Each structure stands twice: as C-alpha cells, then as structure tokens.
Amino acid sequence: MVMAQITVNGESHEVQAGLTLTQLLEALALNPKKVAVERNLEIAPRSLYDTIHIEAGDRLEIVHFVGGG
C-alpha cells in the first residue's frame, strides 16, 4: 500500500494514496454532504468528490456546516 503525506486544516496526515475525496472524508468520520472542501486553493465541487483522487502534497481545508437557531 502506497501512502501519501497530505495536510488537512493545517495538520499533517498520512493516508492511502489514490483515495477519492469521498473516501478520505469517510475515513475522517465526516459526512461528505455536510462539508465544503478546498483542495490546493480551489473549491472542490461536491458533485466531483467521487472522482477527485488524493495525491501526495495535497493541502485540504475542510469546513463543517453547523445548523442551529
């Protein structure tokens, strides 16, 4: 298994290379429908999470949506 070093919200993570963005979010226990992801300074369209593959050196910012009132 080839591993890739990435940064998520400023923290270094080692993950399996080739994961899709959906798989990464699930591995991080995040619901892909309830987050927005910026990958290497570009917003990742939610409709493409299953086709975007994580690569070594990727920098991700993940924002959670929080409901309330």
ABEGO torsion letter per residue (X at the ends): XBBBBBBBGGBBBBBBBGBBAAAAAAAAGBBAAABBBBBGGBBBBAAAAAABBBBBGBBBBBBBBBBEX
